[in-house]
Amino acid sequence: MAVFPLFIYVQKQMVLMNNHMPVVQKMQEQVAKARRSGDMLEGKLVGVVCRAHCYRRQDKFTVE
């Protein structure tokens, strides 16, 4: 009986994460592309933007 509310919470969090994932994947690909090209500054800048975006969205889900 106590597990059911937890199950509902987890399902809601998964929906939010699935909605957010394309943005995060796009930013991670930009970081990887910059690092492959040797542009470490661009990689770090996109990484900072990605982290800032995740922290702004942290009110909706936990980033771990």
C-alpha positions in Angstrom: 0.0 0.0 0.0 2.8 2.4 0.8 4.6 1.7 -2.4 1.8 2.9 -4.7 2.4 6.7 -4.0 6.1 6.2 -4.7 5.3 4.4 -7.9 3.2 7.4 -9.0 5.9 9.9 -8.1 8.6 7.9 -10.0 6.3 7.7 -13.1 5.8 11.5 -13.1 9.5 12.1 -12.7 10.2 9.8 -15.7 7.8 11.7 -17.9 9.5 15.0 -16.9 12.9 13.5 -17.6 11.9 12.1 -21.0 10.5 15.6 -22.0 13.8 17.2 -20.9 16.2 14.6 -22.4 16.4 15.9 -26.0 17.7 19.3 -24.8 20.3 17.7 -22.6 21.4 15.2 -25.4 21.8 18.1 -27.9 24.0 20.0 -25.5 26.1 16.9 -24.7 26.6 16.4 -28.4 27.8 20.0 -28.8 30.3 19.5 -26.0 31.5 16.2 -27.5 31.8 17.8 -31.0 33.8 20.8 -29.6 36.2 18.4 -27.7 36.7 16.3 -30.8 37.6 19.4 -32.8 40.1 20.4 -30.1 38.2 23.5 -29.0 38.3 23.0 -25.3 37.0 26.5 -24.6 33.8 25.9 -26.6 33.4 22.6 -24.9 33.6 24.1 -21.5 31.2 27.0 -22.4 28.5 24.6 -23.7 29.1 22.4 -20.6 28.4 25.4 -18.4 25.3 26.2 -20.3 24.1 22.6 -20.0 24.7 22.5 -16.3 22.9 25.8 -15.8 20.0 24.5 -17.8 19.8 21.4 -15.6 20.0 23.4 -12.4 17.2 25.7 -13.6 15.1 22.6 -14.2 16.0 21.1 -10.9 12.7 22.3 -9.4 11.0 19.7 -11.7 13.3 16.7 -11.1 16.4 15.7 -9.3 19.6 15.8 -11.4 22.1 13.1 -10.2 
